[in-house]
Amino acid sequence: MNRTTLSLIAGATALAAITGLAALTAPEATGTDTVKAAAELPVERTSLLCPAPSTSDLAETSYTSFTPVTKGADDGGSAELQSAAEEQAGGEENGEKADKPVLEPKEPGTPVTGDVSGADSPALVGTAEGKFASGWTVQETTEVDAGTGRGLQGVNCSAPDTEFWFPGASTVADRTDYVHLTNPDDSAAVVDIELYGKDGSLESSAGEDITVQPHSTEPVLLSTLTEDQETDVTVHVNVRSGRVGAAVQALDDKLGGDWLSATTDPASSLVLPGIPKDATEVRLIAFTPGDTDADLRVRLASPSGLITPAGNETMHVKAGMTTAVDLGDVTRGEAGSLVLTPTDSSVPVVAAVRVVRGKSAKQETAFIPATNPVGTRATVAGNTEKGSTLALTAPTGTAEVKVTASAGSEGGTAVSKTYTIKSGTTQDVEAPVPTGLKGTYALTVETVSGAPVYGSRTLARTTDGVPAFTVQTLPDDRGMVSVPEADEDLAVLQE
């Protein structure tokens, strides 16, 4: 997914206005501008969208909002999450809010939580400004005790965008997969949904010209878009007008379910970090949107280094067709991440893995999409003292990272630790826990030095013998923007 959102552009524009981007000076004899080094400054406005959590009356959903403390951020600002319908209604009546926000953070550095129950919980639209904007993260976690998709479902609320790829969806009878489209803006968005199976594009006229009204959400059941029942489907969401947030809710009658977040943009090399060490089934799904087949080398970054799964050394992905391979219990009781690289020529692909834990009737499913590196900083919220696992991998070289556990939502003091991730390895690090923790907390990962690091967080709970779990990746939060300094040349105004 293209992470360069309009919210960041707006942030950069606002920053330019307040920091004096152009310093007025007399023109030099050369008649040219002098461009200075760009300054890295915090964004000033961020938008996040959370899909409607569940259609089950048994659903219990928690939201956790967190903004890391960012040097250079404004002293003022605010953040809140409220229903999309409330946004459409105008949000205020007679000078007062018509509805109380689900979440309204008070200060950066401390998580804020909120809970909702049942099948009628709406999609949420969130905006953070000033000191709350840089690195703002919201986690949506839903627990469903029974029925289709029972287990733990989690998703990081995402920024609006114009294109999304979801390899790993399905249209078979025992799967109920919805793509949730949420429009945060004042004008309608027009969206096309394209489906690709094992033999190529699936006929789907119903997926064209889908209108998403302003400040509303539209869940689209994938099986209504095509008559073909395909085990592995790649979903392409293309926004022709406006912008939306998008996520796929993949629910199985027997194997539980989870949210499938969008993958990173198509690329020739991909990393899928943090496959749980006790995974009993791992299924890799890949798709190339171009006209050229892709041949990928498949490797597992284990605690001891990069290894090649026996019998699955390479993967051939035909152009325009979804390809899937079963890797079994590829991690064999150790932490692992999949690393995909071209065997010869570079062809852009997208990929995700479906992970199953448990056995027989006590199985649960989650998804891990290919993701971007942690970069400067990445955060994941909603962690608990027990049941949270942080996985970090450095496929191309040794790296050092700093991990900070925030204060707890109900009390506790932040702590930090530094870790070295050896080249080609994946580590389930023993993440720090806030001193005197009460409630939930956030984990912030920062790259200190070395090669790119990729990461994910697994939340796990056991309910009636079912090993429920959900996995969220840790891409760079894009909380900083480059604002170049320049000396303005007034000679351009002279004839």
Buried (B, 14 or more C-beta within 10 A) or exposed (E): BEBEBBBBEBBBBBBBEEEEBEEEEEBEEEEEBEEEEEBEBBBBBBBBBBBBBBBBEBBBBBBBBBBBBBEEBBEEBBBBBBBBBBBBBEBEEEEEEEBEBBBBBEEBBBBBBBEBEBEEBBBBBBBBBBBBBBBBBBBBBBBBBEBBBBBBBBBBBBBBBBBBBBBBBBBBEEBBBBBBBBBBBEEBBBBBBBBBBBEEBBEBEEBBEBBBEBBBBBBBEBBEBBEBBBBBBBBBBBBEEBBBBBBBBBBBBEBBBBBBBBBBBBBBBBBBBBBBBBBBBBBBBBBBBEEEBBEBBBBBBBBEEBBEBEEBEEBEBBBBBBBBBEBBEBBBEBBBBBBBBBEEEEBBBBBBBBBBBBEEEBBBBBBBBBBBBBBBBBBBBBBBBEBBBBBBBBBBEBBBBBBBBBBBBEEBEBBEEEBBBBBBBBBBBEBBBBEEBEBBBBBBBBBEEBBBBBBBBBBBBEBEEBBBBBBBBBBBBBBBBEBEBEBBBEBEEEE
